């Protein structure tokens, strides 16, 4: 990569591929980030030309922010929790509704070192991808980045989210 970047090479290279592929597809993207705290958006905006594809990002770290900024229903959070595919799906859908994007990816998780439970241990991260006009099937997945520290969980979640943004 010839451009200097603040990100590790694997993240920077994947972000470059996301920007180039979405530009070629004429697709705009939005993000709804929780545990990554804006890392995915930062990785994308590090790439020259990202303004052609990146519409906006929402960093909704608290449950209140998820509800207020993205329209996540309180009963989703109360029933399933913020780290659930249901919540991530609502975040992605909310990001689409509040943007000009064609596709939105949402990330929510337990980066640690605290906050884990028996059913959602540290390293649990959920992802969802939603498309405007239902041009493709909505997707959601839960991943466990086990035995990793906070930085590594966030790094792996960033890579996963970038992969989901490839057309």
N, C-alpha and C positions, 0 to 999 in steps of 0.2 A: 504494500500500500504506500503510495507516495505522499499522501496528505498526513501531516502529524495529527495525532488524536490522543485524547485523554483516556481512551478505553483500551483494554487489552485487544490484541490483534484479532482474536476469534470473534469478539463482539463487534469490533469495527468492521471487519470483513462481512459479517452477516448483515449488519445494518446497511452497508453499501449495496449488497445484493437485494435487500428489501426495497430500498429506494429505487434502484435501477429497474427491478422487475415490476414494481407497481407503476412507475412512470411509463414503462413500455406498455403496460396493460391499461393505462389511462384511469387508474384506480386511486382514490383518496382514502386515507386511513385515519382512524382515531383510536385513542387508547384510554382505558380506565384502569389506573394503577393503584394498588394499595401497598402491599409489602415491598414492591420494587421502588416505591417513592419517586417515580419519575425517571428512573434509570433507562427505561426503554425509549421514552420520548427524547431523553438527552442523547442516547446513542444514535437515534435517527437524525436529530438536528445537528449532530456533529458532521454529517455527510453533506458536502456541497450538492445543491439541487434538491434537498429534502423538502423545500417549500412547495415543490410541484406535487408532492404526494401527501405530506403530513398536514392534516387539517388542524387537529388539536389533541391535547391530552388532558385528562382529568386525574389529579392525584387526590384520591379520596381515602385517606388513611383511617379516619374515624368512621364509625357506623353512622353518625349524624351526617357526615359529608357524603357518604354513599346515598343516604336518603335525600338530602337536600340538593346535591349537585347532579345526581344521576336518576333520581326518582325510584330508588330501590324501596320497595314496600317494607315497612317495619315488621310485618308478620313473616316475611322471608327471613329476615335476620333473627327474629325471635324463634322461629321454628327450626331453621336449618343452620343458622350461624353465618357470620360474615365469611368464613372460610368454608364455602359450600359451592357446588356447581350451580345451584339455584341462585345464589347471590351473584356469582360471577356472570351468569347469564343475564340477570337483571342489570348488572353494571354495563355489560357490553351493549345490551339493547338501549339502555339509557344514554350511553355515549353516542350511539347512532342517531337517536332521536334528537339529540342536542348538538349535532354537528352536520357538516356537509359531506361526511365520509361515506364511502361505499362499503367499507368493512371496519369493524371495531373488534379489538381484542381487550379482554379484561383479565386482570391478575389479582388474586387475593391469597394470602397465606400466612403461615406462622414461621417467621424467619429465625426466631429465637433470640437469645438463649432461653428466654422464658416464654410462657404463654401456651405451651403445648398441653394437650390432654391425652388421655388414653386413646380416644377415637381420632384425635387430630394432633398427632405428635409434632414437635418441632421439625420443620422441614416439609410439612404438608403445604402444598401450593395448588390452587385450583385455577384453571384457565377456561375462558369461553371465547368463542369467536362468533360474531353475528354479521349477517350481510343485509344490506339495504334491499328492499323489494324481494326478500327471501330468494335471492339469485342462487344461493347454495344452502345446503342443510346447515342449521346451527350446530355448533360443536361445543362440547365441554369435556374437560378431563381433570382428574385429580392426580397429582404426582407426589411422591415422597422422596425428597432429597435427604436421605438418612445419613447420619454420622457426618454432617457438615456444619461448619460454623455459620454465623449469620451472613457474613460477606459471601461465602460460597453458595448459600441457599439463594441469595438475591442475584448472584451472578448466573446461576443455573436457570433461575426463573426468567431472567432477562433474555437469555439465549432461547429458551422455550417460546417465549412470547414473540420474539423476532421470527422464529421459524413459522409460527402461526400466521404471520403477516405476509409470507411468501405466497404469490398467486398459485 
